[in-house]
Amino acid sequence: MYTLLYADKKGNIFDAPGLPAWGRSGRETVMLQEADLQEADLIPLPEGSDLMFLPGRKAWTQQGRSPGLAVAAVLPAGYTRTWLPAFTRGKDAPVLPLYGYTAAALKEDGIYVAAVKTDEDGRWNPLRYNTKQLKKLVQDTLRRRPENRVYRQLAHCSLAYHCCTAQNIFYGRWEAGLPVSPVCNARCFGCISLQPAECCPAPQSRLDFVPSVSEMTEVMLNHLGNAPESIISFGQGCEGEPSLQAGRISQAIREVRRQTAQGVINLNTNGGFTAGIREICAAGLDSIRVSLISAREEVYNAYYRPVDYTLGDVVHSLHTAKEHGVYVSLNLLVFPGLTDREEEVAALEDLLAATGLDMIQMRNLNADPDEILRLMPPARGKAIGIRAFMQRLQERFPELQLGSYSKFLGNRG
């Protein structure tokens, strides 16, 4: 039996013997052990997870008499949640911060969470980041390169926001971020660097300058030429849409590839500015990851709220990247009870069949569950379950990779 977890107002977490644990798929609440779950859908709490209580929300019970506040888990990268936490929301409950809230419960031998492991890569283990050496590595780099504003931005992101891709610049390894754009062509609900007041406070500030080509080139050459399995990624949490700086990015890529064939150059993008995507691909981009919540326009627009592009432009960008020989991934924002609706699955399958994409990176959508559902149009079909959704994609598209991280593709230049 999976037993209910709850918390008091001080954040102390308890179990409630005799009360079963519940989860949610969209608006549907289901007793976890009666949800026709396979054993793998509830797994021991992964290392690097956090447990938190949900303010203004009572843990859900069938009798309606809750012992305390609802509890949720936040999973490390590499795990995809299958059920949301179940709760009763109070009238004055605040909007929750931007985390991927996951159902959690107690079993005989410990805490379990509703999740599937979708990738394994020790390079993203939290123990490899925020080490004692980081501050000195940052200071040493800034001392050697005092004029480059990008290094100063990445130093701030490393130490203040604990951004892993920023830290990798200073650790000199793997995938590293290069923010370039202070502006965006979408108004995403839950943007982590800039958003309207109707949502919760953004957890970080946004880049406030456009780097010069020489600044970009210096960062790229230093990382690609020296780091093991090096990836440079445009499109970070502290910026807007990088393809809006297509001219400078393209110049930087050409100059870097004139000097080195090492490493992978990657673009994380919403894919809306097709002309910019085309220019960057033609300059020598190796891989691209396009953010997507849905292949249906009404759902897509509800979340991204594009300013001057459509979902059709995003699809055009996917085709454009494939035509240039770029490795193409979707950054799929996964939300139980939305992603796995029958109409959503069918639309995504049509998109995959039409574009021949290489990979889907499963990413838990970080937001208050009720706020996401408030934005979305009513469901047309049933939710088949996140695990069944993944199995269905693998069966129909056996060459498609499912994972959670951008991959080192070899020296692509």
BELGI-V440817 format. One record per pair of residues at least 4 apart in sequence whose C-alpha atoms are under 8 Angstrom apart, sorted by the first residue. I is the first residue (numbers start at 0). J is the second residue. Records with the same first field share a line. If there is no record, write none. Layout:
BEGIN
I = J, J
END
This chain:
BEGIN
0 = 19, 32, 106
1 = 19, 20, 31, 32, 104, 105, 106
2 = 14, 15, 16, 17, 18, 19, 20, 104, 105, 106
3 = 14, 15, 16, 18, 19, 20, 21, 58, 104, 105
4 = 12, 13, 14, 15, 20, 58, 69, 70, 103, 104, 105
5 = 12, 13, 14, 15, 52, 58, 66, 67, 68, 69, 70
6 = 10, 11, 12, 13, 52, 67, 68, 69, 70
7 = 11, 12, 67, 68
8 = 54, 68
10 = 51, 52
12 = 52, 70
14 = 105
15 = 66
18 = 60
19 = 30, 31, 60
20 = 30, 31, 32, 103, 104, 105
21 = 28, 29, 30, 31, 59, 60, 84, 85, 102
22 = 28, 29, 30, 31, 82, 83, 84, 85, 102
23 = 27, 28, 29, 82, 83, 84, 85, 102, 335, 336
24 = 28, 29, 82, 83, 335, 336, 382, 384
25 = 83, 334, 335, 336, 337, 368, 372
26 = 336, 372
27 = 336
28 = 85
29 = 33, 34
30 = 34
31 = 36
32 = 36
36 = 40, 41
37 = 41
38 = 42
39 = 114, 115
40 = 81, 113, 114, 115, 386
41 = 111, 112, 113, 114, 115
42 = 111, 112, 113, 114, 115
43 = 109, 110, 111, 112
44 = 48, 110, 111, 112
45 = 74, 75
46 = 75
47 = 74, 75, 124, 125
48 = 72, 73, 74, 75
49 = 72, 73, 74
50 = 70, 71, 72, 73
51 = 70, 71, 72, 73
52 = 68, 69, 70, 71
53 = 57, 68, 69, 70, 71, 95
54 = 68, 69, 92, 93, 95
55 = 68, 88, 89, 90, 91, 92, 93
56 = 68, 69, 86, 87, 88, 89, 92
57 = 65, 66, 67, 68, 69, 86, 87, 88, 89
58 = 65, 66, 67, 68, 69, 70, 85, 86, 87
59 = 63, 65, 69, 85, 86, 87
60 = 64, 65
69 = 84, 85, 86
70 = 84, 102, 103
71 = 84, 100, 101, 102, 103
72 = 100, 101, 102, 103, 112
73 = 98, 99, 100, 101
74 = 78, 79, 80, 99, 101
76 = 123, 403
77 = 116, 117, 118, 119, 120, 402, 403, 404
78 = 114, 115, 116, 117, 118, 403
79 = 114, 115, 116, 117, 333, 361, 362, 363
80 = 101, 113, 114, 115, 335, 363, 385
81 = 101, 113, 114, 115, 335, 384, 385, 386
82 = 101, 102, 113, 114, 335
83 = 100, 101, 102, 113, 335, 368
84 = 100, 101, 102, 103
85 = 102
88 = 92
94 = 198, 199, 367, 370
95 = 199, 366, 367
96 = 199, 200, 366, 367
97 = 189, 191, 199, 365, 366, 367
98 = 364, 365, 366, 367
99 = 363, 364, 365, 366
100 = 365, 366, 367, 368
101 = 112, 113, 114
102 = 112, 113
103 = 110, 111, 112, 113
104 = 110, 111, 112
105 = 109, 110, 111
106 = 110, 111
115 = 386
117 = 361, 401, 402, 403
118 = 402, 403, 404
120 = 124
122 = 127, 173
123 = 127, 163
124 = 128
125 = 129
126 = 130
128 = 163, 166
129 = 133, 158, 161, 166
132 = 136
133 = 137, 166, 169, 170
134 = 138, 158
135 = 139
136 = 140, 169, 170
137 = 141, 154, 169
138 = 142
139 = 143
140 = 144, 150, 169
141 = 145, 150, 151
144 = 150
147 = 151, 214
148 = 152, 210, 214
149 = 153, 177, 178, 210, 214, 215, 218
150 = 154, 218
151 = 155
152 = 156, 206
153 = 157, 165, 166, 168, 177
154 = 158, 165, 166
155 = 159, 160
156 = 160, 161, 162, 165, 166, 237
157 = 161, 162, 163, 165, 166
158 = 162
160 = 203
161 = 165, 166
162 = 166
163 = 167, 175
164 = 168, 174, 175, 176
165 = 169, 175, 176, 177
166 = 170, 175
167 = 171, 172, 173, 174, 175, 176
168 = 172, 175, 176, 222
171 = 222, 225, 226, 227
172 = 222, 226, 227, 228, 229
173 = 226, 227, 228, 229, 230
174 = 228, 229, 230, 231, 232
175 = 222, 229, 230, 231, 232
176 = 231, 232, 233, 234, 235
177 = 215, 218, 231, 232, 233, 234, 235
178 = 206, 233, 234, 235, 237, 238, 241
179 = 206, 208, 209, 210, 233, 234, 238, 241, 244
180 = 206, 208, 209, 234, 238, 239, 240, 241, 243, 244
181 = 205, 206, 207, 208, 209, 238, 239, 240
182 = 238, 239, 240, 243
183 = 239, 240, 241, 243
184 = 239, 240, 271, 305, 306, 307, 308
185 = 303, 304, 305, 306, 307
186 = 190, 194, 303, 304, 305, 306
187 = 194, 302, 303, 304, 305
188 = 194, 198, 302, 303, 304
189 = 194, 198, 199, 201, 365, 366
190 = 194, 201
191 = 201, 202, 203, 236, 237
192 = 201, 202, 203, 204, 205, 236, 237, 238
193 = 201, 203, 204, 205
194 = 198, 200, 201
196 = 200
203 = 237
204 = 237
205 = 236, 237, 238, 239
206 = 237, 238
210 = 214, 215
211 = 215, 247
212 = 216, 247, 248, 250, 251
213 = 217, 251
214 = 218
215 = 219, 248, 251
216 = 220, 251, 252, 254, 255
217 = 221
218 = 222
219 = 223, 231, 255
220 = 224, 255, 259
221 = 225
222 = 226, 229, 230, 231
223 = 229, 230, 231, 261, 262, 263
224 = 229, 259, 261, 262
225 = 229
228 = 262, 407, 409
229 = 261, 262, 263, 407
230 = 262, 263, 264, 265, 407
231 = 262, 263, 264, 265
232 = 264, 265, 266, 267
233 = 241, 265, 266, 267
234 = 238, 239, 240, 241, 266, 267, 268
235 = 239, 267
240 = 268, 269
241 = 245, 266, 267, 268
242 = 248, 268, 270, 272, 275, 276, 279
243 = 272, 275
244 = 248, 275
245 = 249, 275, 276, 278, 279
246 = 250, 275, 278, 279
247 = 251
248 = 252, 279
249 = 253, 278, 279, 282, 283
250 = 254, 282
251 = 255
252 = 256, 264, 282, 283, 284
253 = 257, 282, 283
254 = 258
255 = 259
256 = 260, 283, 412
259 = 412
260 = 410, 411, 412
261 = 410, 411, 412
262 = 407, 409, 410, 411, 412
263 = 285, 286, 407, 408, 409, 410, 411, 412
264 = 284, 285, 286
265 = 284, 285, 286, 287, 288
266 = 284, 286, 287, 288
267 = 287, 288, 289, 290
268 = 287, 288, 289, 290
269 = 289, 290, 291, 313
270 = 276, 289, 290, 312, 313, 314, 316, 317
271 = 308, 309, 310, 312, 313, 316
272 = 276, 308, 312, 313, 316
273 = 277, 312, 313, 315, 316, 319
274 = 278
275 = 279
276 = 280, 316, 319, 320
277 = 281, 316, 319, 320
278 = 282
279 = 283, 284
280 = 284, 285, 320, 323, 325
281 = 323
283 = 412
284 = 325
285 = 324, 325, 326, 411, 412
286 = 325, 326, 327, 328
287 = 320, 325, 326, 327, 328
288 = 327, 328, 329, 330
289 = 317, 327, 328, 329, 330
290 = 329, 330, 331, 332
291 = 299, 329, 330, 331, 332
292 = 298, 299, 302, 331, 332, 333, 338
293 = 298, 299, 331, 338, 343, 346, 347
294 = 298, 299, 310, 343, 346, 347, 350
295 = 299, 343, 346
296 = 300, 309, 310
297 = 301, 376
298 = 302, 375, 376
299 = 303, 304, 310
300 = 304, 305, 310
301 = 374, 375
302 = 374, 375
305 = 309
308 = 312
309 = 313
310 = 314
311 = 315
312 = 316
313 = 317
314 = 318, 350, 354
315 = 319
316 = 320
317 = 321, 327, 354, 356
318 = 322, 354
319 = 323
320 = 324, 325, 326, 327
321 = 325, 326, 327, 354, 355, 356
326 = 356, 357
327 = 356, 357, 358
328 = 356, 357, 358, 359, 360
329 = 356, 358, 359, 360
330 = 359, 360, 361, 362
331 = 359, 360, 361, 362
332 = 338, 361, 362, 363, 364
333 = 337, 338, 361, 362, 363, 364
334 = 338, 339, 363, 364
335 = 339, 382, 384, 385
336 = 340, 382, 384
337 = 343, 378, 382
338 = 343, 344, 385
339 = 343, 344, 382, 383, 384, 385, 388
340 = 344, 378, 379, 380, 381, 382, 383
341 = 345, 379, 380, 381, 382, 383
342 = 346, 379, 380
343 = 347
344 = 348, 388
345 = 349
346 = 350
347 = 351
348 = 352, 392
349 = 353
350 = 354
351 = 355, 356
356 = 399
357 = 398, 399, 400
358 = 399, 400, 401, 402
359 = 399, 400, 401, 402, 403
360 = 401, 402, 403, 404, 405
361 = 401, 402, 403
362 = 403
366 = 370, 371
367 = 371
368 = 372
369 = 373
370 = 374
371 = 375
383 = 387, 388
384 = 388
385 = 389
386 = 390
387 = 391
388 = 392
389 = 393
390 = 394
391 = 395
392 = 396, 397
393 = 397, 398, 399, 401
END
